[in-house]
Amino acid sequence: MTALDVRDDLINEIRSINRAASCDFLRAFNYEALVEYLQHLRLTQEPRLRSPGWVRKFNQPAVSTRVPPAY
């Protein structure tokens, strides 16, 4: 299994939870960001009382944007 296969598996699993996220959009993110987002999505599917919740990393802003590359 190649690194691309692993990323595609992550993207497919993310899209099984969040169908609004397009493959093209998700491919813009690196492996670590995809793993973190998938973990966040999995936590949102659990009852609130059983999950300790998702905690934003200390070095991440509360709101972020992505600027697409210039063509």
mmCIF file of the N, C-alpha and C atoms, coordinates in Angstrom:
data_MODEL
# 
_entry.id   MODEL 
# 
loop_
_atom_site.group_PDB 
_atom_site.id 
_atom_site.type_symbol 
_atom_site.label_atom_id 
_atom_site.label_alt_id 
_atom_site.label_comp_id 
_atom_site.label_asym_id 
_atom_site.label_entity_id 
_atom_site.label_seq_id 
_atom_site.pdbx_PDB_ins_code 
_atom_site.Cartn_x 
_atom_site.Cartn_y 
_atom_site.Cartn_z 
_atom_site.occupancy 
_atom_site.B_iso_or_equiv 
_atom_site.pdbx_formal_charge 
_atom_site.auth_seq_id 
_atom_site.auth_comp_id 
_atom_site.auth_asym_id 
_atom_site.auth_atom_id 
_atom_site.pdbx_PDB_model_num 
ATOM 1   N N  . MET A 1 1  ? 0.850   -1.179 0.000   1.00 0.00 ? 1  MET A N  1 
ATOM 2   C CA . MET A 1 1  ? 0.000   0.000  0.000   1.00 0.00 ? 1  MET A CA 1 
ATOM 3   C C  . MET A 1 1  ? 0.894   1.240  0.000   1.00 0.00 ? 1  MET A C  1 
ATOM 4   N N  . THR A 1 2  ? 0.635   2.152  -0.907  1.00 0.00 ? 2  THR A N  1 
ATOM 5   C CA . THR A 1 2  ? 1.445   3.364  -1.028  1.00 0.00 ? 2  THR A CA 1 
ATOM 6   C C  . THR A 1 2  ? 0.873   4.481  -0.155  1.00 0.00 ? 2  THR A C  1 
ATOM 7   N N  . ALA A 1 3  ? 1.647   5.538  -0.026  1.00 0.00 ? 3  ALA A N  1 
ATOM 8   C CA . ALA A 1 3  ? 1.199   6.698  0.744   1.00 0.00 ? 3  ALA A CA 1 
ATOM 9   C C  . ALA A 1 3  ? -0.067  7.298  0.133   1.00 0.00 ? 3  ALA A C  1 
ATOM 10  N N  . LEU A 1 4  ? -0.154  7.284  -1.199  1.00 0.00 ? 4  LEU A N  1 
ATOM 11  C CA . LEU A 1 4  ? -1.354  7.814  -1.859  1.00 0.00 ? 4  LEU A CA 1 
ATOM 12  C C  . LEU A 1 4  ? -2.575  6.962  -1.542  1.00 0.00 ? 4  LEU A C  1 
ATOM 13  N N  . ASP A 1 5  ? -2.388  5.642  -1.469  1.00 0.00 ? 5  ASP A N  1 
ATOM 14  C CA . ASP A 1 5  ? -3.497  4.758  -1.114  1.00 0.00 ? 5  ASP A CA 1 
ATOM 15  C C  . ASP A 1 5  ? -3.993  5.052  0.293   1.00 0.00 ? 5  ASP A C  1 
ATOM 16  N N  . VAL A 1 6  ? -3.071  5.293  1.207   1.00 0.00 ? 6  VAL A N  1 
ATOM 17  C CA . VAL A 1 6  ? -3.439  5.596  2.589   1.00 0.00 ? 6  VAL A CA 1 
ATOM 18  C C  . VAL A 1 6  ? -4.217  6.907  2.644   1.00 0.00 ? 6  VAL A C  1 
ATOM 19  N N  . ARG A 1 7  ? -3.741  7.918  1.919   1.00 0.00 ? 7  ARG A N  1 
ATOM 20  C CA . ARG A 1 7  ? -4.453  9.206  1.888   1.00 0.00 ? 7  ARG A CA 1 
ATOM 21  C C  . ARG A 1 7  ? -5.829  9.038  1.274   1.00 0.00 ? 7  ARG A C  1 
ATOM 22  N N  . ASP A 1 8  ? -5.925  8.255  0.208   1.00 0.00 ? 8  ASP A N  1 
ATOM 23  C CA . ASP A 1 8  ? -7.228  8.023  -0.420  1.00 0.00 ? 8  ASP A CA 1 
ATOM 24  C C  . ASP A 1 8  ? -8.174  7.297  0.529   1.00 0.00 ? 8  ASP A C  1 
ATOM 25  N N  . ASP A 1 9  ? -7.645  6.357  1.314   1.00 0.00 ? 9  ASP A N  1 
ATOM 26  C CA . ASP A 1 9  ? -8.473  5.674  2.308   1.00 0.00 ? 9  ASP A CA 1 
ATOM 27  C C  . ASP A 1 9  ? -8.977  6.658  3.361   1.00 0.00 ? 9  ASP A C  1 
ATOM 28  N N  . LEU A 1 10 ? -8.093  7.553  3.817   1.00 0.00 ? 10 LEU A N  1 
ATOM 29  C CA . LEU A 1 10 ? -8.506  8.577  4.778   1.00 0.00 ? 10 LEU A CA 1 
ATOM 30  C C  . LEU A 1 10 ? -9.592  9.466  4.189   1.00 0.00 ? 10 LEU A C  1 
ATOM 31  N N  . ILE A 1 11 ? -9.385  9.896  2.959   1.00 0.00 ? 11 ILE A N  1 
ATOM 32  C CA . ILE A 1 11 ? -10.360 10.767 2.294   1.00 0.00 ? 11 ILE A CA 1 
ATOM 33  C C  . ILE A 1 11 ? -11.698 10.049 2.150   1.00 0.00 ? 11 ILE A C  1 
ATOM 34  N N  . ASN A 1 12 ? -11.670 8.788  1.774   1.00 0.00 ? 12 ASN A N  1 
ATOM 35  C CA . ASN A 1 12 ? -12.915 8.027  1.643   1.00 0.00 ? 12 ASN A CA 1 
ATOM 36  C C  . ASN A 1 12 ? -13.633 7.892  2.979   1.00 0.00 ? 12 ASN A C  1 
ATOM 37  N N  . GLU A 1 13 ? -12.871 7.662  4.042   1.00 0.00 ? 13 GLU A N  1 
ATOM 38  C CA . GLU A 1 13 ? -13.496 7.539  5.359   1.00 0.00 ? 13 GLU A CA 1 
ATOM 39  C C  . GLU A 1 13 ? -14.069 8.877  5.823   1.00 0.00 ? 13 GLU A C  1 
ATOM 40  N N  . ILE A 1 14 ? -13.347 9.958  5.564   1.00 0.00 ? 14 ILE A N  1 
ATOM 41  C CA . ILE A 1 14 ? -13.860 11.293 5.895   1.00 0.00 ? 14 ILE A CA 1 
ATOM 42  C C  . ILE A 1 14 ? -15.152 11.549 5.134   1.00 0.00 ? 14 ILE A C  1 
ATOM 43  N N  . ARG A 1 15 ? -15.161 11.226 3.845   1.00 0.00 ? 15 ARG A N  1 
ATOM 44  C CA . ARG A 1 15 ? -16.349 11.477 3.030   1.00 0.00 ? 15 ARG A CA 1 
ATOM 45  C C  . ARG A 1 15 ? -17.529 10.582 3.414   1.00 0.00 ? 15 ARG A C  1 
ATOM 46  N N  . SER A 1 16 ? -17.259 9.445  4.041   1.00 0.00 ? 16 SER A N  1 
ATOM 47  C CA . SER A 1 16 ? -18.366 8.611  4.508   1.00 0.00 ? 16 SER A CA 1 
ATOM 48  C C  . SER A 1 16 ? -19.096 9.268  5.683   1.00 0.00 ? 16 SER A C  1 
ATOM 49  N N  . ILE A 1 17 ? -18.390 10.159 6.391   1.00 0.00 ? 17 ILE A N  1 
ATOM 50  C CA . ILE A 1 17 ? -18.989 10.887 7.507   1.00 0.00 ? 17 ILE A CA 1 
ATOM 51  C C  . ILE A 1 17 ? -19.459 12.269 7.058   1.00 0.00 ? 17 ILE A C  1 
ATOM 52  N N  . ASN A 1 18 ? -18.618 12.956 6.299   1.00 0.00 ? 18 ASN A N  1 
ATOM 53  C CA . ASN A 1 18 ? -18.925 14.311 5.822   1.00 0.00 ? 18 ASN A CA 1 
ATOM 54  C C  . ASN A 1 18 ? -19.003 14.287 4.297   1.00 0.00 ? 18 ASN A C  1 
ATOM 55  N N  . ARG A 1 19 ? -20.171 14.054 3.784   1.00 0.00 ? 19 ARG A N  1 
ATOM 56  C CA . ARG A 1 19 ? -20.349 13.942 2.331   1.00 0.00 ? 19 ARG A CA 1 
ATOM 57  C C  . ARG A 1 19 ? -20.207 15.278 1.603   1.00 0.00 ? 19 ARG A C  1 
ATOM 58  N N  . ALA A 1 20 ? -20.260 16.355 2.344   1.00 0.00 ? 20 ALA A N  1 
ATOM 59  C CA . ALA A 1 20 ? -20.126 17.673 1.713   1.00 0.00 ? 20 ALA A CA 1 
ATOM 60  C C  . ALA A 1 20 ? -18.684 17.986 1.337   1.00 0.00 ? 20 ALA A C  1 
ATOM 61  N N  . ALA A 1 21 ? -17.733 17.288 1.923   1.00 0.00 ? 21 ALA A N  1 
ATOM 62  C CA . ALA A 1 21 ? -16.316 17.531 1.624   1.00 0.00 ? 21 ALA A CA 1 
ATOM 63  C C  . ALA A 1 21 ? -15.944 16.811 0.328   1.00 0.00 ? 21 ALA A C  1 
ATOM 64  N N  . SER A 1 22 ? -15.522 17.567 -0.649  1.00 0.00 ? 22 SER A N  1 
ATOM 65  C CA . SER A 1 22 ? -15.163 16.959 -1.933  1.00 0.00 ? 22 SER A CA 1 
ATOM 66  C C  . SER A 1 22 ? -13.762 16.350 -1.872  1.00 0.00 ? 22 SER A C  1 
ATOM 67  N N  . CYS A 1 23 ? -13.530 15.386 -2.731  1.00 0.00 ? 23 CYS A N  1 
ATOM 68  C CA . CYS A 1 23 ? -12.205 14.759 -2.807  1.00 0.00 ? 23 CYS A CA 1 
ATOM 69  C C  . CYS A 1 23 ? -11.144 15.799 -3.154  1.00 0.00 ? 23 CYS A C  1 
ATOM 70  N N  . ASP A 1 24 ? -11.432 16.669 -4.100  1.00 0.00 ? 24 ASP A N  1 
ATOM 71  C CA . ASP A 1 24 ? -10.459 17.692 -4.503  1.00 0.00 ? 24 ASP A CA 1 
ATOM 72  C C  . ASP A 1 24 ? -10.107 18.603 -3.329  1.00 0.00 ? 24 ASP A C  1 
ATOM 73  N N  . PHE A 1 25 ? -11.111 18.987 -2.543  1.00 0.00 ? 25 PHE A N  1 
ATOM 74  C CA . PHE A 1 25 ? -10.866 19.845 -1.390  1.00 0.00 ? 25 PHE A CA 1 
ATOM 75  C C  . PHE A 1 25 ? -9.976  19.132 -0.378  1.00 0.00 ? 25 PHE A C  1 
ATOM 76  N N  . LEU A 1 26 ? -10.293 17.879 -0.071  1.00 0.00 ? 26 LEU A N  1 
ATOM 77  C CA . LEU A 1 26 ? -9.539  17.135 0.937   1.00 0.00 ? 26 LEU A CA 1 
ATOM 78  C C  . LEU A 1 26 ? -8.121  16.817 0.483   1.00 0.00 ? 26 LEU A C  1 
ATOM 79  N N  . ARG A 1 27 ? -7.912  16.641 -0.798  1.00 0.00 ? 27 ARG A N  1 
ATOM 80  C CA . ARG A 1 27 ? -6.567  16.344 -1.309  1.00 0.00 ? 27 ARG A CA 1 
ATOM 81  C C  . ARG A 1 27 ? -5.596  17.505 -1.106  1.00 0.00 ? 27 ARG A C  1 
ATOM 82  N N  . ALA A 1 28 ? -6.123  18.696 -0.845  1.00 0.00 ? 28 ALA A N  1 
ATOM 83  C CA . ALA A 1 28 ? -5.263  19.863 -0.628  1.00 0.00 ? 28 ALA A CA 1 
ATOM 84  C C  . ALA A 1 28 ? -4.570  19.811 0.734   1.00 0.00 ? 28 ALA A C  1 
ATOM 85  N N  . PHE A 1 29 ? -5.026  18.916 1.636   1.00 0.00 ? 29 PHE A N  1 
ATOM 86  C CA . PHE A 1 29 ? -4.471  18.846 2.980   1.00 0.00 ? 29 PHE A CA 1 
ATOM 87  C C  . PHE A 1 29 ? -3.453  17.723 3.096   1.00 0.00 ? 29 PHE A C  1 
ATOM 88  N N  . ASN A 1 30 ? -2.505  17.887 4.013   1.00 0.00 ? 30 ASN A N  1 
ATOM 89  C CA . ASN A 1 30 ? -1.489  16.857 4.210   1.00 0.00 ? 30 ASN A CA 1 
ATOM 90  C C  . ASN A 1 30 ? -2.047  15.715 5.058   1.00 0.00 ? 30 ASN A C  1 
ATOM 91  N N  . TYR A 1 31 ? -1.281  14.660 5.151   1.00 0.00 ? 31 TYR A N  1 
ATOM 92  C CA . TYR A 1 31 ? -1.700  13.450 5.857   1.00 0.00 ? 31 TYR A CA 1 
ATOM 93  C C  . TYR A 1 31 ? -2.084  13.745 7.310   1.00 0.00 ? 31 TYR A C  1 
ATOM 94  N N  . GLU A 1 32 ? -1.254  14.493 8.014   1.00 0.00 ? 32 GLU A N  1 
ATOM 95  C CA . GLU A 1 32 ? -1.502  14.781 9.425   1.00 0.00 ? 32 GLU A CA 1 
ATOM 96  C C  . GLU A 1 32 ? -2.812  15.536 9.623   1.00 0.00 ? 32 GLU A C  1 
ATOM 97  N N  . ALA A 1 33 ? -3.082  16.496 8.756   1.00 0.00 ? 33 ALA A N  1 
ATOM 98  C CA . ALA A 1 33 ? -4.326  17.259 8.860   1.00 0.00 ? 33 ALA A CA 1 
ATOM 99  C C  . ALA A 1 33 ? -5.540  16.374 8.597   1.00 0.00 ? 33 ALA A C  1 
ATOM 100 N N  . LEU A 1 34 ? -5.419  15.455 7.650   1.00 0.00 ? 34 LEU A N  1 
ATOM 101 C CA . LEU A 1 34 ? -6.526  14.537 7.361   1.00 0.00 ? 34 LEU A CA 1 
ATOM 102 C C  . LEU A 1 34 ? -6.796  13.611 8.541   1.00 0.00 ? 34 LEU A C  1 
ATOM 103 N N  . VAL A 1 35 ? -5.732  13.092 9.159   1.00 0.00 ? 35 VAL A N  1 
ATOM 104 C CA . VAL A 1 35 ? -5.893  12.214 10.326  1.00 0.00 ? 35 VAL A CA 1 
ATOM 105 C C  . VAL A 1 35 ? -6.576  12.979 11.457  1.00 0.00 ? 35 VAL A C  1 
ATOM 106 N N  . GLU A 1 36 ? -6.119  14.191 11.710  1.00 0.00 ? 36 GLU A N  1 
ATOM 107 C CA . GLU A 1 36 ? -6.701  14.999 12.786  1.00 0.00 ? 36 GLU A CA 1 
ATOM 108 C C  . GLU A 1 36 ? -8.177  15.294 12.513  1.00 0.00 ? 36 GLU A C  1 
ATOM 109 N N  . TYR A 1 37 ? -8.507  15.617 11.274  1.00 0.00 ? 37 TYR A N  1 
ATOM 110 C CA . TYR A 1 37 ? -9.898  15.914 10.928  1.00 0.00 ? 37 TYR A CA 1 
ATOM 111 C C  . TYR A 1 37 ? -10.766 14.664 11.076  1.00 0.00 ? 37 TYR A C  1 
ATOM 112 N N  . LEU A 1 38 ? -10.258 13.512 10.672  1.00 0.00 ? 38 LEU A N  1 
ATOM 113 C CA . LEU A 1 38 ? -11.013 12.271 10.811  1.00 0.00 ? 38 LEU A CA 1 
ATOM 114 C C  . LEU A 1 38 ? -11.258 11.957 12.284  1.00 0.00 ? 38 LEU A C  1 
ATOM 115 N N  . GLN A 1 39 ? -10.259 12.164 13.124  1.00 0.00 ? 39 GLN A N  1 
ATOM 116 C CA . GLN A 1 39 ? -10.445 11.949 14.561  1.00 0.00 ? 39 GLN A CA 1 
ATOM 117 C C  . GLN A 1 39 ? -11.529 12.874 15.105  1.00 0.00 ? 39 GLN A C  1 
ATOM 118 N N  . HIS A 1 40 ? -11.520 14.115 14.659  1.00 0.00 ? 40 HIS A N  1 
ATOM 119 C CA . HIS A 1 40 ? -12.533 15.086 15.079  1.00 0.00 ? 40 HIS A CA 1 
ATOM 120 C C  . HIS A 1 40 ? -13.920 14.625 14.635  1.00 0.00 ? 40 HIS A C  1 
ATOM 121 N N  . LEU A 1 41 ? -14.044 14.178 13.393  1.00 0.00 ? 41 LEU A N  1 
ATOM 122 C CA . LEU A 1 41 ? -15.337 13.709 12.901  1.00 0.00 ? 41 LEU A CA 1 
ATOM 123 C C  . LEU A 1 41 ? -15.831 12.496 13.687  1.00 0.00 ? 41 LEU A C  1 
ATOM 124 N N  . ARG A 1 42 ? -14.942 11.588 14.004  1.00 0.00 ? 42 ARG A N  1 
ATOM 125 C CA . ARG A 1 42 ? -15.330 10.398 14.779  1.00 0.00 ? 42 ARG A CA 1 
ATOM 126 C C  . ARG A 1 42 ? -15.856 10.792 16.157  1.00 0.00 ? 42 ARG A C  1 
ATOM 127 N N  . LEU A 1 43 ? -15.214 11.776 16.781  1.00 0.00 ? 43 LEU A N  1 
ATOM 128 C CA . LEU A 1 43 ? -15.683 12.237 18.089  1.00 0.00 ? 43 LEU A CA 1 
ATOM 129 C C  . LEU A 1 43 ? -17.075 12.852 18.008  1.00 0.00 ? 43 LEU A C  1 
ATOM 130 N N  . THR A 1 44 ? -17.386 13.494 16.901  1.00 0.00 ? 44 THR A N  1 
ATOM 131 C CA . THR A 1 44 ? -18.706 14.122 16.770  1.00 0.00 ? 44 THR A CA 1 
ATOM 132 C C  . THR A 1 44 ? -19.812 13.094 16.642  1.00 0.00 ? 44 THR A C  1 
ATOM 133 N N  . GLN A 1 45 ? -19.470 11.868 16.335  1.00 0.00 ? 45 GLN A N  1 
ATOM 134 C CA . GLN A 1 45 ? -20.477 10.818 16.202  1.00 0.00 ? 45 GLN A CA 1 
ATOM 135 C C  . GLN A 1 45 ? -20.773 10.109 17.515  1.00 0.00 ? 45 GLN A C  1 
ATOM 136 N N  . GLU A 1 46 ? -19.971 10.343 18.537  1.00 0.00 ? 46 GLU A N  1 
ATOM 137 C CA . GLU A 1 46 ? -20.166 9.704  19.832  1.00 0.00 ? 46 GLU A CA 1 
ATOM 138 C C  . GLU A 1 46 ? -21.074 10.569 20.697  1.00 0.00 ? 46 GLU A C  1 
ATOM 139 N N  . PRO A 1 47 ? -21.811 9.927  21.600  1.00 0.00 ? 47 PRO A N  1 
ATOM 140 C CA . PRO A 1 47 ? -22.608 10.719 22.554  1.00 0.00 ? 47 PRO A CA 1 
ATOM 141 C C  . PRO A 1 47 ? -21.698 11.633 23.370  1.00 0.00 ? 47 PRO A C  1 
ATOM 142 N N  . ARG A 1 48 ? -22.149 12.814 23.665  1.00 0.00 ? 48 ARG A N  1 
ATOM 143 C CA . ARG A 1 48 ? -21.312 13.797 24.357  1.00 0.00 ? 48 ARG A CA 1 
ATOM 144 C C  . ARG A 1 48 ? -20.863 13.348 25.744  1.00 0.00 ? 48 ARG A C  1 
ATOM 145 N N  . LEU A 1 49 ? -21.684 12.623 26.438  1.00 0.00 ? 49 LEU A N  1 
ATOM 146 C CA . LEU A 1 49 ? -21.330 12.237 27.798  1.00 0.00 ? 49 LEU A CA 1 
ATOM 147 C C  . LEU A 1 49 ? -20.234 11.186 27.853  1.00 0.00 ? 49 LEU A C  1 
ATOM 148 N N  . ARG A 1 50 ? -20.043 10.435 26.791  1.00 0.00 ? 50 ARG A N  1 
ATOM 149 C CA . ARG A 1 50 ? -19.035 9.374  26.790  1.00 0.00 ? 50 ARG A CA 1 
ATOM 150 C C  . ARG A 1 50 ? -17.689 9.837  26.255  1.00 0.00 ? 50 ARG A C  1 
ATOM 151 N N  . SER A 1 51 ? -17.665 10.909 25.554  1.00 0.00 ? 51 SER A N  1 
ATOM 152 C CA . SER A 1 51 ? -16.440 11.374 24.916  1.00 0.00 ? 51 SER A CA 1 
ATOM 153 C C  . SER A 1 51 ? -15.871 12.563 25.687  1.00 0.00 ? 51 SER A C  1 
ATOM 154 N N  . PRO A 1 52 ? -14.545 12.592 25.882  1.00 0.00 ? 52 PRO A N  1 
ATOM 155 C CA . PRO A 1 52 ? -13.957 13.751 26.555  1.00 0.00 ? 52 PRO A CA 1 
ATOM 156 C C  . PRO A 1 52 ? -14.003 15.007 25.686  1.00 0.00 ? 52 PRO A C  1 
ATOM 157 N N  . GLY A 1 53 ? -14.331 14.844 24.409  1.00 0.00 ? 53 GLY A N  1 
ATOM 158 C CA . GLY A 1 53 ? -14.420 15.989 23.511  1.00 0.00 ? 53 GLY A CA 1 
ATOM 159 C C  . GLY A 1 53 ? -13.151 16.202 22.715  1.00 0.00 ? 53 GLY A C  1 
ATOM 160 N N  . TRP A 1 54 ? -13.233 17.097 21.790  1.00 0.00 ? 54 TRP A N  1 
ATOM 161 C CA . TRP A 1 54 ? -12.101 17.419 20.930  1.00 0.00 ? 54 TRP A CA 1 
ATOM 162 C C  . TRP A 1 54 ? -11.492 18.705 21.425  1.00 0.00 ? 54 TRP A C  1 
ATOM 163 N N  . VAL A 1 55 ? -10.187 18.716 21.547  1.00 0.00 ? 55 VAL A N  1 
ATOM 164 C CA . VAL A 1 55 ? -9.483  19.903 22.024  1.00 0.00 ? 55 VAL A CA 1 
ATOM 165 C C  . VAL A 1 55 ? -8.563  20.393 20.916  1.00 0.00 ? 55 VAL A C  1 
ATOM 166 N N  . ARG A 1 56 ? -8.721  21.659 20.583  1.00 0.00 ? 56 ARG A N  1 
ATOM 167 C CA . ARG A 1 56 ? -7.882  22.269 19.557  1.00 0.00 ? 56 ARG A CA 1 
ATOM 168 C C  . ARG A 1 56 ? -6.452  22.349 20.070  1.00 0.00 ? 56 ARG A C  1 
ATOM 169 N N  . LYS A 1 57 ? -5.491  22.064 19.201  1.00 0.00 ? 57 LYS A N  1 
ATOM 170 C CA . LYS A 1 57 ? -4.080  22.161 19.583  1.00 0.00 ? 57 LYS A CA 1 
ATOM 171 C C  . LYS A 1 57 ? -3.752  23.606 19.941  1.00 0.00 ? 57 LYS A C  1 
ATOM 172 N N  . PHE A 1 58 ? -2.821  23.772 20.853  1.00 0.00 ? 58 PHE A N  1 
ATOM 173 C CA . PHE A 1 58 ? -2.503  25.108 21.368  1.00 0.00 ? 58 PHE A CA 1 
ATOM 174 C C  . PHE A 1 58 ? -1.991  26.058 20.290  1.00 0.00 ? 58 PHE A C  1 
ATOM 175 N N  . ASN A 1 59 ? -1.400  25.536 19.239  1.00 0.00 ? 59 ASN A N  1 
ATOM 176 C CA . ASN A 1 59 ? -0.807  26.411 18.220  1.00 0.00 ? 59 ASN A CA 1 
ATOM 177 C C  . ASN A 1 59 ? -1.718  26.639 17.020  1.00 0.00 ? 59 ASN A C  1 
ATOM 178 N N  . GLN A 1 60 ? -2.974  26.190 17.113  1.00 0.00 ? 60 GLN A N  1 
ATOM 179 C CA . GLN A 1 60 ? -3.899  26.362 15.998  1.00 0.00 ? 60 GLN A CA 1 
ATOM 180 C C  . GLN A 1 60 ? -4.877  27.492 16.292  1.00 0.00 ? 60 GLN A C  1 
ATOM 181 N N  . PRO A 1 61 ? -5.114  28.348 15.314  1.00 0.00 ? 61 PRO A N  1 
ATOM 182 C CA . PRO A 1 61 ? -6.105  29.401 15.514  1.00 0.00 ? 61 PRO A CA 1 
ATOM 183 C C  . PRO A 1 61 ? -7.511  28.808 15.521  1.00 0.00 ? 61 PRO A C  1 
ATOM 184 N N  . ALA A 1 62 ? -8.443  29.513 16.129  1.00 0.00 ? 62 ALA A N  1 
ATOM 185 C CA . ALA A 1 62 ? -9.824  29.039 16.186  1.00 0.00 ? 62 ALA A CA 1 
ATOM 186 C C  . ALA A 1 62 ? -10.459 29.052 14.793  1.00 0.00 ? 62 ALA A C  1 
ATOM 187 N N  . VAL A 1 63 ? -10.054 29.974 13.956  1.00 0.00 ? 63 VAL A N  1 
ATOM 188 C CA . VAL A 1 63 ? -10.579 30.079 12.605  1.00 0.00 ? 63 VAL A CA 1 
ATOM 189 C C  . VAL A 1 63 ? -9.396  30.123 11.643  1.00 0.00 ? 63 VAL A C  1 
ATOM 190 N N  . SER A 1 64 ? -9.465  29.355 10.590  1.00 0.00 ? 64 SER A N  1 
ATOM 191 C CA . SER A 1 64 ? -8.383  29.382 9.607   1.00 0.00 ? 64 SER A CA 1 
ATOM 192 C C  . SER A 1 64 ? -8.979  29.334 8.214   1.00 0.00 ? 64 SER A C  1 
ATOM 193 N N  . THR A 1 65 ? -8.202  29.769 7.261   1.00 0.00 ? 65 THR A N  1 
ATOM 194 C CA . THR A 1 65 ? -8.619  29.742 5.859   1.00 0.00 ? 65 THR A CA 1 
ATOM 195 C C  . THR A 1 65 ? -7.509  29.113 5.039   1.00 0.00 ? 65 THR A C  1 
ATOM 196 N N  . ARG A 1 66 ? -7.873  28.747 3.841   1.00 0.00 ? 66 ARG A N  1 
ATOM 197 C CA . ARG A 1 66 ? -6.911  28.180 2.916   1.00 0.00 ? 66 ARG A CA 1 
ATOM 198 C C  . ARG A 1 66 ? -6.921  29.018 1.659   1.00 0.00 ? 66 ARG A C  1 
ATOM 199 N N  . VAL A 1 67 ? -5.763  29.455 1.224   1.00 0.00 ? 67 VAL A N  1 
ATOM 200 C CA . VAL A 1 67 ? -5.659  30.243 -0.005  1.00 0.00 ? 67 VAL A CA 1 
ATOM 201 C C  . VAL A 1 67 ? -5.197  29.288 -1.106  1.00 0.00 ? 67 VAL A C  1 
ATOM 202 N N  . PRO A 1 68 ? -6.024  29.106 -2.140  1.00 0.00 ? 68 PRO A N  1 
ATOM 203 C CA . PRO A 1 68 ? -5.627  28.197 -3.208  1.00 0.00 ? 68 PRO A CA 1 
ATOM 204 C C  . PRO A 1 68 ? -4.407  28.731 -3.959  1.00 0.00 ? 68 PRO A C  1 
ATOM 205 N N  . PRO A 1 69 ? -3.600  27.840 -4.498  1.00 0.00 ? 69 PRO A N  1 
ATOM 206 C CA . PRO A 1 69 ? -2.417  28.299 -5.240  1.00 0.00 ? 69 PRO A CA 1 
ATOM 207 C C  . PRO A 1 69 ? -2.823  29.059 -6.509  1.00 0.00 ? 69 PRO A C  1 
ATOM 208 N N  . ALA A 1 70 ? -1.996  29.996 -6.884  1.00 0.00 ? 70 ALA A N  1 
ATOM 209 C CA . ALA A 1 70 ? -2.242  30.756 -8.115  1.00 0.00 ? 70 ALA A CA 1 
ATOM 210 C C  . ALA A 1 70 ? -1.873  29.889 -9.311  1.00 0.00 ? 70 ALA A C  1 
ATOM 211 N N  . TYR A 1 71 ? -2.663  29.967 -10.335 1.00 0.00 ? 71 TYR A N  1 
ATOM 212 C CA . TYR A 1 71 ? -2.389  29.172 -11.547 1.00 0.00 ? 71 TYR A CA 1 
ATOM 213 C C  . TYR A 1 71 ? -1.812  30.016 -12.636 1.00 0.00 ? 71 TYR A C  1 
# 
